């Protein structure tokens, strides 16, 4: 059950990051989950574990890390949804 909860929170974090950057329209749920989980790891590695947390992920650093990840990946892949 813990893995399922982590995947759901990762998907929500990835969807929020995609919505904030404006590049989430082309991302599917699997990409949102990956962006959320990897972004969570990146954000907590760079910023620490502060703020509210769900499923072992600090939400604010996780969202910031996912935003950074989405921007970096979209820069290198050259996708622009504007």
C-alpha positions in Angstrom: 0.0 0.0 0.0 2.9 2.3 0.7 4.2 2.0 -2.9 0.8 2.8 -4.3 0.5 5.9 -2.1 4.0 7.0 -3.3 3.0 6.6 -6.9 -0.2 8.6 -6.4 1.6 11.4 -4.6 4.4 11.3 -7.3 1.7 11.7 -10.0 0.1 14.6 -8.3 3.5 16.3 -7.8 4.4 15.7 -11.4 1.0 17.1 -12.6 1.5 20.2 -10.4 5.0 20.8 -11.8 3.7 20.3 -15.4 0.8 22.8 -14.8 3.1 25.4 -13.2 5.6 25.2 -16.1 3.0 25.0 -18.8 4.7 22.0 -20.2 2.5 19.3 -18.7 -0.1 19.0 -21.5 2.0 16.5 -23.4 3.0 14.5 -20.4 1.1 11.4 -19.6 0.5 9.8 -16.2 3.6 7.7 -16.4 5.7 10.8 -17.2 4.0 12.6 -14.3 4.8 9.8 -11.9 8.4 9.7 -13.0 8.7 13.5 -12.9 7.1 13.5 -9.4 9.3 10.8 -8.0 12.6 11.9 -9.5 11.7 15.5 -8.8 11.0 14.7 -5.2 14.3 13.0 -4.8 16.1 16.0 -6.5 14.2 18.6 -4.5 14.9 16.9 -1.2 18.6 16.4 -2.1 19.0 20.1 -2.9 16.7 21.7 -0.4 16.2 19.2 2.4 13.0 17.8 3.9 11.1 20.7 5.2 7.4 21.6 5.1 4.5 19.2 5.1 5.1 15.7 3.8 3.0 12.9 2.4 4.2 9.3 1.7 7.7 10.2 2.8 8.0 13.1 0.4 8.3 16.7 1.6 5.8 18.5 -0.6 7.4 21.9 -1.2 10.9 20.7 -2.0 9.4 17.9 -4.1 7.4 20.3 -6.2 10.3 22.6 -6.7 12.5 19.7 -7.7 9.9 18.4 -10.1 9.6 21.9 -11.7 13.4 22.0 -12.1 13.3 18.5 -13.7 10.5 19.3 -16.1 12.2 22.5 -17.2 15.6 20.7 -17.8 14.0 17.8 -19.6 11.9 20.1 -21.8 14.9 22.2 -22.6 17.0 19.2 -23.8 14.1 17.6 -25.7 13.2 20.9 -27.3 9.5 20.6 -26.7 7.6 23.8 -26.3 3.8 23.7 -25.7 3.2 27.4 -26.3 
